[in-house]
Amino acid sequence: MGAENAEMKKKIESILLKVNNPSRYIGGELNSVVKDREKVGLRFAFCFPDTYDVGMSHIGMKILYSLKNRRENWWCERVFAPWADFEALMRENDIPLYGLESLDPIRDFNFIGFTVQYELCYTNILNMLELAGIPLMSRDRGEECPIVMAGGPCVCNPEPLADFIDLFALGEGEELNIELLELYENMKKNGGYSKKKFLEQAALIEGIYVPAFYDVSYCEDGTIKEVKPIGKGVPEKVKKRIIEDFDKVYYPETFVVPFSEIVHDRAVVEVLRGCVRGCRFCQAGFIYRPFREKTAETVVSEAKSLCESTGYEVLSLSSLSTSDHSDVEGMLEAAADYTEQRHISLSLPSMRIDRFNDKLMEQLSKVRKSGLTFAPEAGTQRLRDVINKNITEEEILSACETAFKGGYAGVKLYFMIGLPTETDEDILGIVSLASKIADLWYNMNDRPKGQKLSVSVSCATFVPKPFTPFQFEPQISPVEINRRQKLLLDAARGKRYMTVSYHNFRVSVLEAALAKGDRRMGDVIYRAWKKGCKFDGWDECFRFDLWQEAFEEAGLSMDHYARRAMDCGETAPWDHLDYMVSKEFLIREREKAYKGITTKNCREGCSGCGISKGIGRECFG
Amino acid sequence: MDKYPVRVFLKKKGRAVYISHLDLLRAMQRALKRSGLPVWYSEGFNPRIYLNFPLPLSLGTLGEREPMDFYGIEEIPMENFALRLGEVCPEGISIISAGAPVHKNRDIGSAEYRAVFSGNVPEIERAFGEFLASEKIEVKKRSKKKGEITLDIKPHIKIIGTDTGENEFSADFILPAGNELNINAGVFTGAFTEFCKSMGISAEIVCTKRLNIYCQNGEIFT
């Protein structure tokens, strides 16, 4: 214990009381792992390119942090993007970016690993590298620099970050990280290490993509001509990694418990991975395939361990679609048996409307009642069929009725604006759906007195994402997004039970361009960061004008990426990465979307997306 | 068995100094939960472990003996509350003792602090004397009812003693605390560093500690 860097600590403490929420910059939280720096051989800085409050809520970080720290010889520390007030003081006082456990500068670590959850944090990655005192470009980093790697959902199209990152980890990290660090350790031990040699060897591990070993050429119209492997023996297509036995995969026994309130301040058990649904806009639904689940027994035992070691008062059973667990009721019952007597409430963050019923609701509201959120995504049945949401209006209404009868006086509904084939009728359908839900409430005889109905409608803007059937789709123009948002607002006017919230559409335009970007986008990101862009996902920091300048100076067009319909035969920037969902399948799904034909969920029958071929077995049975 | 009140005293130092009052409340609720001690939960929609700090401590101030109240619901020896809670506290927080509260919250009248300053020690020491000799020490204070008011704190400051080290100057003092008039140590130390600045002397606050809490009748708050 007490292994923190005393000199750094003194410097940090001298500025802590001048900033907001200082406890997030000094570490020392319960269950954080402090080791003796003299006794560890490998140091890993796990960087989350957003604030502490956001990053500490991220489950992947918790898993990989604990997993690496199980090795006596490895020390993994947490690093977050400092907010502007703290960053300014760090720069003023020559405090380089440091790990929260040791307070040591991370430029002296062996690895710097970013998890990339969101396209709008790309500038934060650059900013953190610079704060760490490390050259931004992979090619400028010599032997003395840490290996800089990145993983997470966004790296399914890593090309915009290719200039800055030495290697990408594709897919699930539990085994991949260990293999990679063991390779590093062995090469160092046996004396055969150099950065180049390490990257060459690493590129042979399944799931590791070293962008420098691939050459990209472009056509005159700006599309990609070819991506060619130029490294020794590297695969033409890099395959993502998958954990075979998800029920037995490592899961942390405890979490670091922050002092300050974070976004998801609770114990979280990941109950399943992948999704059987195949909503055509949803990237997570395709890149996390195949569907795998933990047994109820495993879930409850992991939950107990977490609750007891953290003292959290909320347990979240998390996944892309928890109510799709094959034994969701048994699992909830077993979990509730434990949580209820300990005053711990249960939360199911992603619940399918068609799986919601009395029993589920009862389990969820035993200790404390939190809000109910459903995601119809589109206002009409036609459009819900286009996106393959596979829920009917009857199911939506029946779920709301169940909720109202169970004592809930409000629901929150998620929708998207700008989905392919959307018309004004679909937008107005959102309001009429809300009205029908309100009618249910007002027609209910025994509705609780003194309670006011609230139907909260939250509208995101559709962003085409790689590895989805809609990856080929253009985003509608900013003017059109704006018009449709207004249309929705106007239609909702006068309905006092309804609140409508939506995002700044310019953020979604940039998100689309970055999501579908190629390697040349690195220049844009660099220029935007140079101009002062960071925390682009935060409204108060977002500077669309600077991004526009950056695109212009780099000689690229945002529209080329965000608003151009891609030809199905065109080479996408991410086509040399294999997420085991075939392009043929995505094209098939896109065609079905235009015909309004739905696809059954994976449990009902296989639609041949390619994943079962990739894993060499049937997903179910 | 009915619920019965328990008062523990804790130390808050090291990295825990940087957690705010609300964060401390949450951290201690979680610590109580981890301890498995038989404590009382509030009733209603959102049951939580009932927890009360008779005199909240400002972020950045170290606490030597901070009271925290909750209720027990099963008969166990009082020292077990201190022992078992102490075992599960986060770094920087330790439990000194547990017992039945003797005084009521409204009995609180004052608190004793130590503030340590660094800079040119002889100059700071001289400035401190001059500061206290000023006719008035006026500070801006926020009040719930009246908004921002100007208050002369001079009559409320009681100096216990000062000490000079090689690089540091420290002062022990008592300020009014509790419901009627509450003056944070930061108000006093802030006014002093401002005073130093106006005289061209640099004085940095190294740390501020709350040493003890007293009742209006002068007894130690227990």
Boltz contact constraints between the chains, C-beta under 6 A:
constraints:
  - contact:
      token1: [A, 16]
      token2: [B, 18]
      max_distance: 6.0
  - contact:
      token1: [A, 17]
      token2: [B, 60]
      max_distance: 6.0
  - contact:
      token1: [A, 22]
      token2: [B, 18]
      max_distance: 6.0
  - contact:
      token1: [A, 23]
      token2: [B, 18]
      max_distance: 6.0
  - contact:
      token1: [A, 23]
      token2: [B, 19]
      max_distance: 6.0
  - contact:
      token1: [A, 26]
      token2: [B, 15]
      max_distance: 6.0
  - contact:
      token1: [A, 26]
      token2: [B, 18]
      max_distance: 6.0
  - contact:
      token1: [A, 28]
      token2: [B, 15]
      max_distance: 6.0
  - contact:
      token1: [A, 28]
      token2: [B, 91]
      max_distance: 6.0
  - contact:
      token1: [A, 30]
      token2: [B, 90]
      max_distance: 6.0
  - contact:
      token1: [A, 259]
      token2: [B, 19]
      max_distance: 6.0
  - contact:
      token1: [A, 259]
      token2: [B, 23]
      max_distance: 6.0
  - contact:
      token1: [A, 259]
      token2: [B, 27]
      max_distance: 6.0
  - contact:
      token1: [A, 260]
      token2: [B, 23]
      max_distance: 6.0
  - contact:
      token1: [A, 311]
      token2: [B, 30]
      max_distance: 6.0
  - contact:
      token1: [A, 311]
      token2: [B, 33]
      max_distance: 6.0
  - contact:
      token1: [A, 311]
      token2: [B, 34]
      max_distance: 6.0
  - contact:
      token1: [A, 343]
      token2: [B, 41]
      max_distance: 6.0
  - contact:
      token1: [A, 343]
      token2: [B, 47]
      max_distance: 6.0
  - contact:
      token1: [A, 368]
      token2: [B, 46]
      max_distance: 6.0
